[in-house]
Amino acid sequence: MFIYGILSTIIFLVLLPFYYLVRVCQKKYLYGWKEKLGFFKAPLLGNKVIMLHGVSVGEVIALENLTKKIKESFPEYKIVITTGTKTGQDIAKKKYAEIADFITYFPFDIPFAVNSFLNKITPSVVLIAETELWPNFAYICKRKNIPLYVINGRISDSTFNTYKKVKIFFKHILSNYAGLYTQSIEDREKLISIGANPDKVEFMGNLKFDVKKLDVSIDIGSTGYKLIIAGSTHKGEDEIVLHAFKNIKQQVQNAKLLLASRHLERIPDIIELVKTTGLPFGLRSKGDTFKDKDIILLDTMGELGKMYAICDFAFIGGSFNNTGGHNPLEAVVYNKPVITGPSIHNFKDIYSILTHTNAGKLVKTPKEFENHMLKLLTDVSFYKSAQNDCFKIFESQKGAVDFVINKLKLIL
């Protein structure tokens, strides 16, 4: 590792100017580069610190419920959140402003940056979400007697095939980890096959599936109707949803639509779009119901999550543009199947699980979207199968947060 540390530092210093120029030309710049080099001022954290790392948006979101539980279970410990990307950093500062004691960037994997970082943070334990294997960071953590864990671990097939070719190298890296906890049995087997100690690798489930059902009681006149929710829609998606719904309404007369825009300032524009359908519509803020309306716009804050409890299925917005989708599990937790457009990079791991069953469907075109909605509305056996798949997925994935908390109780 000493030789690797020297080589990685030399290579990093040689390539950094070229990398900087490329990023500037791409107008992406080197966000957080000083922090990543270890040049930052940390608050006085003391000697009881739990550090959690999520490289980007998806991982940061996945850590939310766990972080809240850690705060509750270990109040005497400070919490440090790190990310690897600017978008991850932005989300972390938004979600963890009231929870974390310090939010910063994960260091570059070169010895002087890692040492500077760890000397300032002095973590009691480090939890890395997903499977980021940083050789210098892992080695230095072990040398400093800092327990290092991978949680919510996963390895894609392409990454696994690459790791297998240099198994000897990764076997040495993995030996520096105190534990490797995976999303699936398959991921556990992959880690073992590239050299991880079987005694250190355990299946924990997926943190992202630790979503709680809300205790709700809602009456918007949807009983006896087929209720479709289009949740967190963005500009350009409302047109797709409304066009499809108008066509479906001609074949399924008891179909109703609850349309929830991601941004409430767009409501006036959406009202104009809804008027073009010729269908009766109302606003949630005015107390309108489906007893005399075919479409209701959800123009209130904080109600979408509980509305999923009363729908038949949901379209999850932000997926017919470049947004990357929104969390489908808010609907699936109620055993409600979901449909998504092709842009799902923020939740690709969740959708890879859902779309292997009837619980989730990725559609590439507005026509395919309309056809699948019609199938869910008219094919009773298919719809029941989809609901059952939602239930089975949650049953197989639940308990991940408690798993990590119980491990921490043994460590701290």
LINLIN-V301670 format. One record per run of one state. SS is the DSSP state (H for helix, E for strand, - for the rest). FROM is the first residue (numbers start at 1). TO is the last residue. If there is no record, write none. Layout:
# LINLIN-V301670
((SS	FROM	TO) (SS	FROM	TO))
This chain:
# LINLIN-V301670
((-	1	1) (H	2	25) (-	26	32) (H	33	36) (-	37	48) (E	49	53) (-	54	56) (H	57	62) (-	63	63) (H	64	73) (-	74	77) (E	78	83) (-	84	85) (H	86	95) (-	96	101) (E	102	105) (-	106	110) (H	111	121) (-	122	124) (E	125	129) (-	130	134) (H	135	143) (-	144	146) (E	147	153) (-	154	156) (H	157	165) (-	166	166) (H	167	174) (-	175	178) (E	179	182) (-	183	184) (H	185	193) (-	194	197) (H	198	200) (E	201	203) (-	204	206) (H	207	209) (-	210	225) (E	226	233) (-	234	236) (H	237	249) (-	250	254) (E	255	261) (-	262	263) (H	264	275) (-	276	280) (E	281	283) (H	284	286) (-	287	294) (E	295	297) (-	298	303) (H	304	310) (-	311	312) (E	313	316) (-	317	328) (H	329	332) (-	333	336) (E	337	340) (-	341	344) (H	345	354) (-	355	359) (E	360	362) (-	363	365) (H	366	378) (-	379	379) (H	380	397) (-	398	399) (H	400	411) (-	412	412))
